[in-house]
Amino acid sequence: MGKGTFGEFTDLTAVDQSDPVDVSHLETVYVVGFGTFVGTWELQFTMDDLGGTPNWHTHPTITGKTGPFNGELGFRARGVRLACTAFTSGTIEGRYSGNDEDAKG
């Protein structure tokens, strides 16, 4: 079994995007969004190199979320981030985890 990897997205307190997270080494990626907020968030992903100017795409099912939600990315990607698409108040928080099959744990 691979080693688990855990991390946090930068908090969102306005219409904005979190800092991108490199997940290219992970075979599976799970995401949770939560917090005390009035707003809408989504998961975005890219297949492009994060060192350049990546093209971001909205996840097909983790979009339009107005409260806590967790889900699986479901496919390989180079990077992920949370995006706040509408905001009134509070803080949208997010965490991610995944399995790195190349690392022993």
ROZATOR-389849 format. One line per 2 residues: number of its first residue (from 0); their letters; for each residue x, y negated, z negated of N, C-alpha, C, O. Coordinates in nm, 3 decimals, padded with zeros to 5 digits. Example, Ala and Ser with C-alpha at 12.3 -4.5 7.8 and 13.67 -1.06 7.14 Angstrom:
<rs>
0 = as = 01.319:00.569:-00.780:01.230:00.450:-00.780:01.320:00.330:-00.780:01.424:00.332:-00.846 ~ 01.285:00.225:-00.708:01.367:00.106:-00.714:01.290:-00.003:-00.787:01.341:-00.114:-00.804
</rs>
This chain:
<rs>
0 = mg = 00.085:00.118:00.000:00.000:00.000:00.000:00.089:-00.124:00.000:00.191:-00.127:-00.068 ~ 00.049:-00.225:00.075:00.125:-00.349:00.084:00.109:-00.435:-00.040:00.024:-00.410:-00.126
2 = kg = 00.191:-00.535:-00.047:00.189:-00.627:-00.160:00.083:-00.735:-00.140:00.069:-00.789:-00.030 ~ 00.010:-00.766:-00.246:-00.089:-00.871:-00.241:-00.025:-01.008:-00.245:00.074:-01.030:-00.315
4 = tf = -00.081:-01.100:-00.169:-00.036:-01.239:-00.166:-00.154:-01.325:-00.206:-00.266:-01.304:-00.159 ~ -00.131:-01.425:-00.292:-00.237:-01.512:-00.341:-00.193:-01.656:-00.331:-00.075:-01.687:-00.351
6 = ge = -00.285:-01.746:-00.300:-00.251:-01.887:-00.290:-00.374:-01.976:-00.299:-00.487:-01.928:-00.307 ~ -00.348:-02.106:-00.297:-00.453:-02.206:-00.307:-00.447:-02.300:-00.187:-00.340:-02.329:-00.133
8 = ft = -00.563:-02.347:-00.148:-00.571:-02.456:-00.051:-00.568:-02.588:-00.129:-00.604:-02.591:-00.246 ~ -00.524:-02.695:-00.065:-00.533:-02.825:-00.130:-00.680:-02.862:-00.146:-00.762:-02.834:-00.059
10 = dl = -00.712:-02.925:-00.260:-00.850:-02.965:-00.288:-00.897:-03.070:-00.188:-00.818:-03.149:-00.137 ~ -01.028:-03.069:-00.162:-01.088:-03.166:-00.071:-01.186:-03.254:-00.149:-01.274:-03.204:-00.218
12 = ta = -01.168:-03.386:-00.137:-01.256:-03.482:-00.205:-01.309:-03.587:-00.108:-01.348:-03.696:-00.149 ~ -01.309:-03.553:00.020:-01.357:-03.640:00.127:-01.367:-03.556:00.254:-01.324:-03.440:00.254
14 = vd = -01.422:-03.612:00.360:-01.420:-03.543:00.489:-01.274:-03.538:00.533:-01.214:-03.640:00.566 ~ -01.218:-03.418:00.533:-01.074:-03.401:00.556:-01.047:-03.251:00.572:-01.139:-03.170:00.567
16 = qs = -00.921:-03.216:00.591:-00.879:-03.076:00.599:-00.771:-03.052:00.494:-00.692:-03.141:00.461 ~ -00.768:-02.929:00.441:-00.661:-02.891:00.350:-00.532:-02.873:00.431:-00.536:-02.863:00.553
18 = dp = -00.421:-02.868:00.361:-00.295:-02.837:00.427:-00.305:-02.696:00.486:-00.364:-02.608:00.423 ~ -00.250:-02.673:00.603:-00.257:-02.540:00.662:-00.173:-02.440:00.584:-00.072:-02.475:00.523
20 = vd = -00.216:-02.315:00.587:-00.147:-02.205:00.520:-00.106:-02.103:00.625:-00.188:-02.061:00.705 ~ 00.021:-02.064:00.624:00.072:-01.963:00.716:00.027:-01.825:00.667:00.065:-01.783:00.558
22 = vs = -00.053:-01.757:00.746:-00.098:-01.622:00.710:-00.055:-01.520:00.815:-00.110:-01.410:00.821 ~ 00.043:-01.556:00.898:00.084:-01.469:01.007:00.143:-01.336:00.958:00.145:-01.239:01.033
24 = hl = 00.191:-01.331:00.835:00.250:-01.209:00.780:00.147:-01.119:00.711:00.182:-01.010:00.665 ~ 00.023:-01.162:00.705:-00.081:-01.087:00.635:-00.169:-01.009:00.733:-00.209:-01.061:00.837
26 = et = -00.197:-00.884:00.699:-00.284:-00.802:00.782:-00.431:-00.833:00.756:-00.513:-00.825:00.847 ~ -00.463:-00.867:00.633:-00.600:-00.905:00.597:-00.594:-01.037:00.522:-00.498:-01.064:00.450
28 = vy = -00.696:-01.120:00.540:-00.702:-01.248:00.471:-00.843:-01.266:00.417:-00.942:-01.256:00.490 ~ -00.851:-01.293:00.288:-00.979:-01.319:00.222:-00.977:-01.463:00.171:-00.873:-01.512:00.126
30 = vv = -01.090:-01.529:00.178:-01.100:-01.670:00.143:-01.219:-01.690:00.050:-01.324:-01.628:00.067 ~ -01.201:-01.778:-00.048:-01.312:-01.819:-00.133:-01.311:-01.971:-00.140:-01.206:-02.033:-00.161
32 = gf = -01.426:-02.030:-00.124:-01.445:-02.174:-00.142:-01.541:-02.195:-00.258:-01.640:-02.123:-00.270 ~ -01.513:-02.293:-00.343:-01.596:-02.315:-00.461:-01.573:-02.455:-00.512:-01.503:-02.534:-00.449
34 = gt = -01.630:-02.487:-00.626:-01.611:-02.617:-00.689:-01.746:-02.677:-00.725:-01.851:-02.619:-00.700 ~ -01.739:-02.795:-00.785:-01.859:-02.872:-00.816:-01.861:-02.987:-00.717:-01.787:-03.084:-00.731
36 = fv = -01.946:-02.976:-00.616:-01.944:-03.074:-00.508:-02.080:-03.081:-00.439:-02.162:-02.990:-00.449 ~ -02.100:-03.190:-00.371:-02.210:-03.205:-00.277:-02.144:-03.234:-00.143:-02.092:-03.343:-00.120
38 = gt = -02.147:-03.136:-00.057:-02.079:-03.150:00.071:-02.090:-03.020:00.150:-02.158:-02.927:00.108 ~ -02.022:-03.016:00.263:-02.024:-02.900:00.351:-01.880:-02.868:00.389:-01.802:-02.957:00.422
40 = we = -01.847:-02.739:00.386:-01.711:-02.698:00.422:-01.715:-02.579:00.517:-01.817:-02.512:00.532 ~ -01.599:-02.556:00.581:-01.584:-02.443:00.672:-01.440:-02.395:00.670:-01.350:-02.467:00.625
42 = lq = -01.419:-02.275:00.718:-01.285:-02.220:00.735:-01.243:-02.243:00.879:-01.320:-02.216:00.971 ~ -01.121:-02.291:00.898:-01.067:-02.308:01.032:-00.943:-02.221:01.046:-00.873:-02.195:00.948
44 = ft = -00.915:-02.176:01.168:-00.799:-02.091:01.194:-00.731:-02.136:01.322:-00.790:-02.205:01.405 ~ -00.604:-02.096:01.336:-00.530:-02.122:01.458:-00.447:-01.999:01.493:-00.403:-01.925:01.406
46 = md = -00.427:-01.980:01.621:-00.338:-01.877:01.672:-00.205:-01.940:01.714:-00.113:-01.869:01.756 ~ -00.195:-02.071:01.704:-00.076:-02.145:01.747:00.027:-02.155:01.636:-00.003:-02.135:01.519
48 = dl = 00.149:-02.186:01.676:00.259:-02.207:01.582:00.227:-02.329:01.495:00.193:-02.435:01.547 ~ 00.238:-02.314:01.364:00.209:-02.425:01.273:00.314:-02.535:01.280:00.290:-02.646:01.234
50 = gg = 00.430:-02.506:01.338:00.535:-02.606:01.350:00.509:-02.708:01.460:00.574:-02.813:01.463 ~ 00.417:-02.679:01.547:00.384:-02.771:01.656:00.257:-02.849:01.623:00.237:-02.895:01.511
52 = tp = 00.173:-02.862:01.723:00.042:-02.925:01.705:-00.064:-02.819:01.734:-00.110:-02.806:01.847 ~ -00.101:-02.743:01.630:-00.193:-02.631:01.655:-00.334:-02.675:01.691:-00.380:-02.781:01.649
54 = nw = -00.400:-02.593:01.769:-00.541:-02.610:01.800:-00.620:-02.534:01.695:-00.602:-02.414:01.679 ~ -00.708:-02.604:01.624:-00.786:-02.543:01.517:-00.925:-02.506:01.568:-00.985:-02.579:01.647
56 = ht = -00.974:-02.390:01.521:-01.104:-02.339:01.562:-01.185:-02.308:01.436:-01.129:-02.264:01.336 ~ -01.314:-02.330:01.443:-01.402:-02.299:01.331:-01.433:-02.150:01.328:-01.467:-02.091:01.430
58 = hp = -01.420:-02.090:01.210:-01.454:-01.948:01.195:-01.600:-01.928:01.233:-01.684:-02.012:01.201 ~ -01.633:-01.818:01.301:-01.770:-01.801:01.349:-01.876:-01.785:01.240:-01.993:-01.816:01.264
60 = ti = -01.840:-01.737:01.122:-01.941:-01.718:01.017:-01.913:-01.794:00.888:-02.004:-01.812:00.807 ~ -01.791:-01.838:00.867:-01.760:-01.914:00.745:-01.761:-02.062:00.782:-01.658:-02.128:00.790
62 = tg = -01.881:-02.111:00.805:-01.903:-02.249:00.847:-02.037:-02.299:00.792:-02.128:-02.219:00.768 ~ -02.048:-02.429:00.773:-02.171:-02.487:00.722:-02.201:-02.450:00.578:-02.318:-02.448:00.539
64 = kt = -02.099:-02.420:00.499:-02.118:-02.377:00.361:-02.140:-02.498:00.271:-02.061:-02.593:00.273 ~ -02.247:-02.494:00.191:-02.279:-02.605:00.101:-02.263:-02.566:-00.046:-02.304:-02.640:-00.135
66 = gp = -02.206:-02.451:-00.070:-02.182:-02.403:-00.205:-02.073:-02.298:-00.202:-02.008:-02.279:-00.099 ~ -02.051:-02.230:-00.314:-01.948:-02.126:-00.319:-01.974:-02.015:-00.218:-02.089:-01.979:-00.190
68 = fn = -01.866:-01.961:-00.164:-01.877:-01.853:-00.067:-01.743:-01.783:-00.059:-01.638:-01.846:-00.074 ~ -01.746:-01.651:-00.037:-01.621:-01.579:-00.011:-01.642:-01.489:00.109:-01.753:-01.441:00.134
70 = ge = -01.535:-01.468:00.182:-01.544:-01.385:00.301:-01.408:-01.347:00.353:-01.305:-01.394:00.302 ~ -01.407:-01.264:00.453:-01.284:-01.216:00.514:-01.265:-01.282:00.650:-01.360:-01.299:00.726
72 = lg = -01.141:-01.321:00.679:-01.112:-01.380:00.810:-01.152:-01.281:00.920:-01.216:-01.320:01.017 ~ -01.115:-01.154:00.906:-01.161:-01.051:00.998:-01.076:-01.028:01.120:-01.105:-00.938:01.199
74 = fr = -00.972:-01.106:01.140:-00.883:-01.089:01.253:-00.750:-01.158:01.220:-00.742:-01.236:01.125 ~ -00.647:-01.128:01.297:-00.516:-01.188:01.274:-00.516:-01.334:01.321:-00.581:-01.369:01.419
76 = ar = -00.442:-01.417:01.248:-00.425:-01.558:01.284:-00.290:-01.604:01.232:-00.230:-01.539:01.146 ~ -00.242:-01.714:01.283:-00.117:-01.769:01.233:-00.139:-01.860:01.113:-00.056:-01.866:01.022
78 = gv = -00.251:-01.931:01.114:-00.276:-02.024:01.004:-00.423:-02.039:00.977:-00.508:-02.018:01.064 ~ -00.454:-02.078:00.852:-00.591:-02.108:00.813:-00.590:-02.235:00.728:-00.488:-02.273:00.671
80 = rl = -00.706:-02.299:00.721:-00.725:-02.415:00.634:-00.874:-02.431:00.608:-00.957:-02.378:00.682 ~ -00.907:-02.504:00.503:-01.046:-02.541:00.477:-01.068:-02.680:00.534:-00.976:-02.763:00.535
82 = ac = -01.188:-02.705:00.580:-01.222:-02.838:00.630:-01.354:-02.880:00.567:-01.450:-02.803:00.563 ~ -01.358:-03.002:00.518:-01.482:-03.061:00.467:-01.542:-03.141:00.581:-01.479:-03.234:00.632
84 = ta = -01.663:-03.104:00.621:-01.727:-03.168:00.736:-01.831:-03.271:00.697:-01.872:-03.353:00.780 ~ -01.876:-03.269:00.571:-01.969:-03.369:00.518:-01.943:-03.378:00.368:-01.923:-03.275:00.303
86 = ft = -01.942:-03.500:00.314:-01.905:-03.515:00.174:-01.987:-03.624:00.107:-02.006:-03.732:00.163 ~ -02.033:-03.595:-00.014:-02.100:-03.694:-00.097:-02.023:-03.715:-00.227:-01.993:-03.828:-00.264
88 = sg = -01.990:-03.603:-00.298:-01.919:-03.617:-00.425:-01.858:-03.484:-00.467:-01.890:-03.379:-00.412 ~ -01.768:-03.492:-00.566:-01.709:-03.373:-00.626:-01.579:-03.330:-00.562:-01.511:-03.408:-00.496
90 = ti = -01.546:-03.202:-00.584:-01.421:-03.145:-00.533:-01.448:-03.006:-00.477:-01.503:-02.921:-00.546 ~ -01.408:-02.985:-00.352:-01.416:-02.853:-00.290:-01.280:-02.788:-00.310:-01.177:-02.842:-00.269
92 = eg = -01.280:-02.671:-00.372:-01.158:-02.598:-00.398:-01.157:-02.469:-00.317:-01.263:-02.422:-00.275 ~ -01.040:-02.414:-00.294:-01.032:-02.290:-00.218:-00.910:-02.209:-00.254:-00.807:-02.263:-00.293
94 = ry = -00.924:-02.080:-00.242:-00.815:-01.985:-00.266:-00.815:-01.885:-00.151:-00.915:-01.867:-00.081 ~ -00.701:-01.820:-00.133:-00.692:-01.714:-00.033:-00.608:-01.600:-00.090:-00.529:-01.619:-00.182
96 = sg = -00.627:-01.483:-00.034:-00.544:-01.368:-00.068:-00.535:-01.280:00.055:-00.614:-01.292:00.149 ~ -00.438:-01.191:00.052:-00.422:-01.100:00.164:-00.322:-00.992:00.130:-00.259:-00.994:00.025
98 = nd = -00.308:-00.897:00.221:-00.215:-00.786:00.206:-00.104:-00.797:00.308:-00.128:-00.810:00.428 ~ 00.019:-00.790:00.258:00.136:-00.789:00.344:00.189:-00.647:00.345:00.258:-00.605:00.253
100 = ed = 00.157:-00.573:00.451:00.194:-00.432:00.458:00.345:-00.411:00.471:00.393:-00.300:00.447 ~ 00.421:-00.514:00.507:00.566:-00.502:00.518:00.635:-00.518:00.383:00.751:-00.481:00.368
102 = ak = 00.564:-00.573:00.285:00.619:-00.591:00.151:00.564:-00.483:00.059:00.444:-00.455:00.063 ~ 00.647:-00.424:-00.021:00.603:-00.320:-00.111:00.559:-00.382:-00.242:00.624:-00.474:-00.293
104 = g = 00.448:-00.333:-00.296:00.399:-00.388:-00.422:00.328:-00.289:-00.506:00.281:-00.322:-00.615
</rs>
